[in-house]
């Protein structure tokens, strides 16, 4: 009989998280306790916020159902490794939809992973190569998790940074937020050496180190990290205000266009739509990315992108020509 109540509750919770209904007798046998003890333990789990549903009758039993809030989960070794590998693989690229919450989840999970499981995760990831990746440069998941932990813990972050011109500097910052544009990750932080707010491309960061020094978060000028990043990009020479008309309805276009183009708006009686966004990067990359959507489109602005698309089309036409 299991006399350690906390350990028994964790075992019971692990069983209930299997998507099936458990008869009371079977749970009692698994735990080595009486049915009455099982009922008391079920009540304890409910008090802790776990929505355990009971059904009456000969075929009745217990099952965990959806509740109003997300309670803590108990994962076995295989489940923990699978989740960590998936999060690390996604965190290595700026994938649309993978926002800061995913990186925070990875940071929390890796913080509590036993060393034996952390080694399995690293070994499995190093032995596999994805066929496809995101549009942006690859990033070490460890870099993101260190940054995420300092953001969450209001802890000063030190790192080496390579600027666009190749120059290397050391930075000490008060990290505020990680922001994903769908193509790249950026850190919005207060730079203590410059005594001002800055944005840093995470793929240019190396040797991130959590100093352990805590700080009281400052108030961001715009109040929102994503908005601050947009303003920062607009001040740079490599940012463009683009407008692209797609010759298809919104419901066809929306799943195919990249995240950084935003949400298309219907025009011309819903038979086509337009996407407007501020985008950083070379016009050559933007033109190529639009071409890979497989959609018919017309570039309205900027003029640089219009000319680049025209040249790209002519180049592809020549490449397909036969002598």
C-alpha positions as CSV (number, residue, x, y, z in Angstrom):
1,X,0.0,0.0,0.0
2,X,1.3,3.5,-1.0
3,X,1.5,5.6,2.2
4,X,3.3,8.6,0.7
5,X,0.3,10.8,-0.1
6,X,2.1,13.4,-2.4
7,X,3.8,10.6,-4.4
8,X,0.5,8.7,-4.6
9,X,-1.3,11.9,-5.8
10,X,1.3,12.4,-8.5
11,X,0.9,8.8,-9.7
12,X,-2.9,9.2,-9.7
13,X,-2.6,12.4,-11.7
14,X,-0.3,10.8,-14.2
15,X,-2.8,8.0,-14.7
16,X,-5.7,10.4,-15.1
17,X,-3.9,12.4,-17.8
18,X,-4.1,9.4,-20.0
19,X,-7.2,10.1,-22.2
20,X,-9.4,7.4,-21.0
21,X,-11.9,6.7,-18.1
22,X,-10.4,4.8,-15.1
23,X,-12.7,2.6,-13.0
24,X,-12.3,3.2,-9.3
25,X,-11.3,-0.4,-8.7
26,X,-8.5,-0.3,-11.3
27,X,-7.1,2.9,-9.8
28,X,-7.2,1.3,-6.4
29,X,-5.3,-1.7,-7.7
30,X,-2.7,0.5,-9.5
31,X,-2.1,2.6,-6.4
32,X,-2.3,-0.3,-3.9
33,X,-5.0,1.5,-1.8
34,X,-8.7,1.2,-1.1
35,X,-11.4,2.6,-3.2
36,X,-12.2,5.0,-0.4
37,X,-8.7,6.3,-0.5
38,X,-9.0,6.8,-4.2
39,X,-12.1,8.9,-3.6
40,X,-10.3,11.0,-1.1
41,X,-7.4,11.5,-3.4
42,X,-9.7,12.5,-6.2
43,X,-11.2,15.2,-3.9
44,X,-7.7,16.5,-3.1
45,X,-6.9,16.8,-6.8
46,X,-10.2,18.7,-7.3
47,X,-9.2,21.1,-4.5
48,X,-5.9,21.7,-6.3
49,X,-7.8,22.7,-9.5
50,X,-7.8,19.5,-11.5
51,X,-11.2,19.0,-13.1
52,X,-11.8,15.3,-12.4
53,X,-15.2,14.0,-13.7
54,X,-16.9,11.0,-12.1
55,X,-19.5,8.8,-13.7
56,X,-21.8,6.5,-11.8
57,X,-22.9,2.9,-12.5
58,X,-21.2,-0.4,-13.1
59,X,-19.1,1.0,-16.0
60,X,-18.4,4.3,-14.2
61,X,-15.1,5.8,-13.2
62,X,-12.9,8.9,-13.3
63,X,-11.4,11.0,-16.0
64,X,-9.7,14.3,-16.3
65,X,-11.7,16.8,-18.4
66,X,-11.1,20.4,-19.6
67,X,-11.5,23.0,-17.0
68,X,-11.4,26.8,-16.7
69,X,-7.7,27.0,-16.2
70,X,-4.6,25.0,-17.2
71,X,-3.4,23.0,-14.2
72,X,0.2,21.7,-14.0
73,X,0.8,18.6,-16.0
74,X,2.8,15.5,-15.0
75,X,4.9,14.2,-17.8
76,X,6.8,10.9,-18.0
77,X,10.3,10.7,-19.5
78,X,9.2,10.0,-23.1
79,X,6.7,12.8,-23.1
80,X,9.1,15.3,-21.6
81,X,11.7,14.5,-24.2
82,X,9.2,14.7,-27.1
83,X,8.0,18.1,-26.0
84,X,11.5,19.5,-25.4
85,X,12.7,18.2,-28.8
86,X,9.7,19.8,-30.6
87,X,10.1,23.1,-28.8
88,X,13.8,23.2,-29.4
89,X,13.4,22.4,-33.1
90,X,10.9,25.2,-33.5
91,X,12.8,27.7,-31.4
92,X,15.8,27.3,-33.6
93,X,14.0,29.1,-36.4
94,X,11.7,32.2,-36.5
95,X,8.6,30.2,-37.4
96,X,5.3,32.1,-37.8
97,X,3.1,31.5,-34.8
98,X,6.0,30.5,-32.5
99,X,5.9,33.5,-30.2
100,X,7.5,34.3,-26.8
101,X,5.1,32.0,-24.9
102,X,6.6,29.0,-26.7
103,X,10.1,30.0,-25.8
104,X,9.0,30.6,-22.1
105,X,7.6,27.1,-22.1
106,X,10.9,25.7,-23.4
107,X,12.8,27.6,-20.8
108,X,10.6,26.3,-18.0
109,X,10.8,22.7,-19.2
110,X,14.6,22.7,-19.7
111,X,15.1,24.2,-16.2
112,X,13.5,21.2,-14.6
113,X,14.6,18.4,-17.0
114,X,16.9,15.8,-15.2
115,X,20.4,15.7,-16.7
116,X,19.7,12.3,-18.2
117,X,16.7,13.6,-20.2
118,X,18.6,16.8,-21.1
119,X,21.3,14.6,-22.6
120,X,18.8,12.6,-24.6
121,X,17.2,15.8,-26.0
122,X,20.6,17.2,-27.1
123,X,21.6,13.8,-28.6
124,X,18.4,13.4,-30.5
125,X,18.4,16.9,-31.9
126,X,22.1,16.8,-32.9
127,X,21.4,13.5,-34.8
128,X,18.5,14.9,-36.9
129,X,18.4,17.5,-39.6
130,X,15.1,19.1,-40.7
131,X,14.2,19.1,-44.4
132,X,12.7,22.5,-44.2
133,X,13.2,25.5,-41.9
134,X,11.9,29.0,-41.3
135,X,12.7,32.0,-43.6
136,X,15.0,33.5,-41.0
137,X,18.5,32.6,-39.9
138,X,19.0,29.6,-37.5
139,X,19.2,30.4,-33.8
140,X,20.6,28.1,-31.0
141,X,17.6,27.2,-28.7
142,X,19.8,27.8,-25.7
143,X,20.2,31.4,-26.7
144,X,16.4,31.9,-26.7
145,X,15.9,30.0,-23.4
146,X,18.6,32.1,-21.6
147,X,17.0,35.3,-22.9
148,X,13.5,34.1,-22.0
149,X,14.5,33.3,-18.4
150,X,16.1,36.7,-17.9
151,X,13.0,38.4,-19.3
152,X,10.7,36.5,-17.0
153,X,13.0,36.9,-13.9
154,X,13.9,40.6,-14.5
155,X,17.5,39.6,-14.6
156,X,20.3,41.6,-16.3
157,X,21.6,39.9,-19.5
158,X,25.2,40.1,-20.9
159,X,26.0,39.0,-24.4
160,X,28.3,39.6,-27.4
161,X,26.7,41.3,-30.3
162,X,27.6,41.5,-34.0
163,X,26.3,44.5,-35.8
164,X,25.2,44.7,-39.5
165,X,28.7,46.0,-40.5
166,X,30.4,43.0,-38.7
167,X,31.7,45.0,-35.7
168,X,31.6,43.1,-32.4
169,X,30.6,44.6,-29.0
170,X,29.7,43.5,-25.5
171,X,26.4,44.5,-24.2
172,X,24.8,44.6,-20.7
173,X,21.1,45.0,-20.8
174,X,17.9,44.9,-18.9
175,X,15.8,42.5,-21.2
176,X,12.2,43.5,-21.7
177,X,10.6,41.2,-24.3
178,X,11.4,38.7,-27.0
179,X,9.5,39.4,-30.2
180,X,9.1,37.2,-33.2
181,X,8.4,38.7,-36.6
182,X,7.8,35.3,-38.2
183,X,11.2,35.6,-40.0
184,X,13.5,36.7,-37.2
185,X,13.6,36.9,-33.4
186,X,14.4,40.3,-31.7
187,X,15.2,41.2,-28.1
188,X,13.8,44.5,-26.9
189,X,16.0,45.7,-24.0
190,X,17.4,48.7,-22.1
191,X,21.1,49.0,-23.0
192,X,22.9,50.1,-19.8
193,X,26.0,51.3,-21.6
194,X,24.1,53.4,-24.1
195,X,21.5,54.5,-21.5
196,X,18.7,53.9,-23.9
197,X,16.3,51.4,-25.4
198,X,17.6,49.1,-28.1
199,X,16.5,46.2,-30.3
200,X,18.8,43.3,-31.0
201,X,18.6,40.6,-33.7
202,X,18.9,37.4,-31.7
203,X,20.7,35.6,-34.6
204,X,23.5,38.1,-34.0
205,X,23.8,37.4,-30.3
206,X,26.4,35.1,-28.9
207,X,27.5,34.0,-25.4
208,X,24.3,35.1,-23.6
209,X,24.8,35.1,-19.9
210,X,22.3,35.7,-17.1
211,X,24.2,37.8,-14.6
212,X,22.0,37.1,-11.6
213,X,21.5,40.9,-10.9
214,X,17.9,41.7,-10.6
215,X,16.3,45.0,-11.8
216,X,13.0,46.8,-11.6
217,X,11.5,46.9,-15.2
218,X,11.5,50.3,-16.8
219,X,8.6,51.7,-18.7
220,X,8.9,51.1,-22.5
221,X,8.4,54.4,-24.5
222,X,5.6,52.9,-26.6
223,X,4.2,50.6,-23.9
224,X,4.3,47.6,-26.3
225,X,7.4,45.7,-27.4
226,X,6.0,44.8,-30.8
227,X,5.0,48.4,-31.5
228,X,8.5,49.6,-30.4
229,X,10.1,47.1,-32.7
230,X,8.0,48.3,-35.6
231,X,9.0,51.9,-34.9
232,X,12.6,50.8,-34.7
233,X,12.4,49.0,-38.0
234,X,10.8,52.0,-39.7
235,X,13.8,54.2,-38.7
236,X,16.2,51.8,-40.5
237,X,17.2,52.1,-44.1
238,X,16.4,48.4,-44.8
239,X,12.7,48.7,-43.9
240,X,10.0,49.2,-46.5
241,X,6.3,50.0,-46.5
242,X,4.9,47.5,-48.9
243,X,1.5,46.9,-50.5
244,X,0.8,43.8,-52.4
245,X,-2.5,42.9,-54.2
246,X,-3.2,39.2,-54.4
247,X,-5.6,38.0,-57.2
248,X,-7.6,35.6,-55.0
249,X,-10.0,36.0,-52.1
250,X,-8.8,36.4,-48.5
251,X,-9.7,32.9,-47.4
252,X,-7.4,31.5,-50.1
253,X,-4.6,34.0,-49.6
254,X,-4.4,34.2,-45.8
255,X,-3.0,30.6,-45.1
256,X,-0.4,31.0,-47.9
257,X,1.2,34.4,-47.2
258,X,4.0,34.8,-44.7
259,X,3.2,36.0,-41.2
260,X,5.1,39.3,-41.5
261,X,2.6,40.5,-44.2
262,X,-0.1,40.7,-41.7
263,X,-3.8,40.0,-42.4
264,X,-4.9,40.6,-46.0
265,X,-8.0,42.9,-46.6
266,X,-10.6,42.1,-49.2
267,X,-10.9,44.4,-52.3
268,X,-12.7,44.4,-55.6
269,X,-15.8,42.6,-54.4
270,X,-13.9,40.0,-52.4
271,X,-12.3,38.5,-55.5
272,X,-8.9,39.8,-54.5
273,X,-7.2,41.2,-51.4
274,X,-4.4,43.6,-50.4
275,X,-1.7,43.1,-47.8
276,X,0.2,46.0,-46.3
277,X,3.1,45.8,-43.9
278,X,6.4,47.4,-42.8
279,X,9.1,44.8,-43.7
280,X,12.9,44.8,-43.1
281,X,15.4,43.1,-45.2
282,X,16.5,43.2,-48.8
283,X,13.9,43.8,-51.6
284,X,15.4,40.8,-53.4
285,X,14.5,38.5,-50.4
286,X,11.0,40.0,-50.2
287,X,10.4,39.5,-53.9
288,X,11.6,35.9,-53.8
289,X,9.4,35.2,-50.7
290,X,6.3,36.6,-52.5
291,X,7.0,34.4,-55.5
292,X,7.1,31.3,-53.4
293,X,3.5,31.8,-52.2
294,X,2.3,30.3,-55.5
295,X,-0.3,33.1,-55.8
296,X,-0.9,35.7,-58.6
297,X,0.0,39.1,-57.2
298,X,0.7,42.7,-58.1
299,X,3.1,44.9,-56.1
300,X,1.8,48.4,-55.6
301,X,4.7,49.8,-53.5
302,X,7.5,50.5,-52.9
303,X,9.0,51.3,-56.3
304,X,12.2,49.4,-55.4
305,X,10.2,46.2,-54.9
306,X,8.2,46.7,-58.1
307,X,11.4,46.9,-60.1
308,X,12.9,44.0,-58.2
309,X,9.9,41.8,-59.0
310,X,10.1,42.8,-62.6
311,X,13.8,41.8,-62.8
312,X,13.2,38.6,-61.0
313,X,10.4,37.6,-63.4
314,X,12.6,38.4,-66.4
315,X,15.5,36.4,-64.9
316,X,13.3,33.4,-64.3
317,X,11.9,33.6,-67.8
318,X,15.4,33.5,-69.2
319,X,16.3,30.6,-67.0
320,X,13.3,28.6,-68.3
321,X,14.0,29.4,-72.0
322,X,15.2,26.6,-74.3
323,X,17.7,27.1,-77.0
